[in-house]
Structures are given as structure tokens and as C-alpha cells.
């Protein structure tokens, strides 16, 4: 049985034509599912009964169940979902002043083996479908209440650009006025730096935000942290990012996870200035690492973080410092899934 969330509005209209039904019912169905969060076809009261019966026989709406929910004292909520094949994925609700951000996963596990990330410790299993990604958003929308889900980041488990087709399709549905109507500029894709996919994304005419996992500004250290750097070294990656900025006129954010005794000293700040200094359409987002005992990862102290940040600012690099969230729960990507899987 096909998941109806795998269909764009146009695709659903085409399917309704096959049922000899009016295509305007597609917008009604979208509204029931994405705006009203109604997941029983027979409850779609403004849809003809014979069409409701056909929909129930052809499609499913929800295919997962919520296995575990963790709530932080700062309002962050982490959800562990299980799909019908027993695959486990995580998504997160992150409330902040004036906004609520949802963080979604795109793969079950991850194949890229970044040293600082718990996502790949249980190995890679498969890509998520467009429908499964959207299902995460439906859960996040409900858990955000009474607040409204305003932003989405593709920064959960997996590499979004390694699941390119499904991720871009999901974004187009999420952005659709008939569905969630979340503005493109409020949607961020994070990537480890897959150059061909970044180039392809620049042609999509999507005004989304692009975030690139950097974490080191010299090849030798970045290779230790991120094996992908062997295939796509820094020089090529930065050139591609500059081409992306020029083509889309969008700023690129470079994520920099600060790890104690590894990449958080002034020498590494100097490397970062040499790499990005003077590039106006770039920004560095400093992120003190989570404690991940399986990876023996710990954040630097606050003084070291502030010294690093101040050095970048003084040398013309645009910088933000991510506020720590969810520190009293399994905050890092993959930690909750890892803990549950190893029970």
C-alpha cells in the first residue's frame, strides 16, 4: 500500500483523475493531513464517501509509532520513531524565542563515519522516503503545540544530500502552501560536503539555507574528523560553495563543532580565518560538542570557546555561537537511537 505523503499535490491530482474524481479534492486531502493532522481517510468529511473508501483501499497515511519521547528542562523534545521494518530514527523539537525549529533525519544510520557524530555508530541501513521524512514533520508539528513549528533543519541522522531525490521532494511538499507552508528560507539542509549534490542543488531554484559541516580548516585535521574530505578536499569544497553562493545569492553557514584538545585552539582559529576571511556570503556557526562517551568526545571550556570566537570576529569572519540545548537528555544526533538499540 502506497503512503499518500509520497505524492506531491500534482501527483495526487493525477491519481484522483484515475479514480474519476475531481482534482480539487487533492487540496482538501492535503489540508486534512498537513494542516489539520487528520489521519483517518473516513474522517475527511468534505470528501465524497466513495472517494474516501477508494483512498482507504489505496493509501496509508501514518506508518510509524512513537517509541520514546525525551523532554529537556529547556523545552527541547527528542522523539524516537519506529517504522514498520523496525528501523529507528530521531527527530527533535527545539523551541526558542519567537520560533520553533524541527530537526529531521533523512537516513536510518549514516555511512560517512564522522568522528564526532553518534549517528553512524550502528551502521547505515537505508534512506528514508519522502513520506517518512514528512511523517517526522507531522510528529514535530503536533509536539510543538501550542506553539507553531516555524523552521526546519535537515540536521538529524544521515546525510541529506546522499538521499537527494527524496529530500528535495519532501522540501517541496513542506514548502507548499497547501501543506505545511514553511517558507523556503526557514528550511536548512546540512551536508558533509558532497560536491556534485551541492552543484545540483544550486540549480533547483529553492531559496533554502545551505549549511556545510566544516569542523576543521586544514585538510589533515578535517580528514581525521570527516573521511569524506579524502574524496572532496577543502579547496574543492570551498570553491564549490562560493559558486553556489554566487549562483543563488544565498549565504552559506559553515558548522564548526568545537572538540576539546582537537580543533578549538587559536591555531585552528587562524586556519579558519585564512580559509573564510573576507567572504561576505559566509558565516561560521560555532557549536561546542556534546559529551559522547562512545566516541570519547567532550566540549572545550567556555573561556576557550569565547577566545576562539573573538579571534574570528576581530579578523572579519561572521560568527554565531550556538546555544547549548537538551544537555539533560541524549542531545547529540544518534544518541537516543543508539541507547534504545543497545538495550
Secondary structure, 3 states (H helix, E strand, C coil): CEEHHHCCHHHHHHHHHHCCCCCHHHHHHHHHHHHCCCCCHHHCCCCCHHHHHHHHHHEECCCEEEEEEEECCCCCEEEEEEECCCCEEEEEEEEECCEEEEECCCEECCCCCCCCCCCCCCCCCEECCHHHHHHHHHHHHHHHCCCCCCEEEECCCCCHHHHHHHHHHHHHHHHCCCCCCCCHHHEEEEECCCHHHHHHHCCCCCCCEEEEECCCCCHHHHHHHCHHHHCCCHHHHHHHHHHHHHHHCCCEEEEEEECCCCCCCHHHHHHHHHHHCCCCCEEEEEEECCCEHHHCECCCCHHHHHHHHHHHHHCCCCEEECCCCCCCCCCCCCHHHHHHHCC
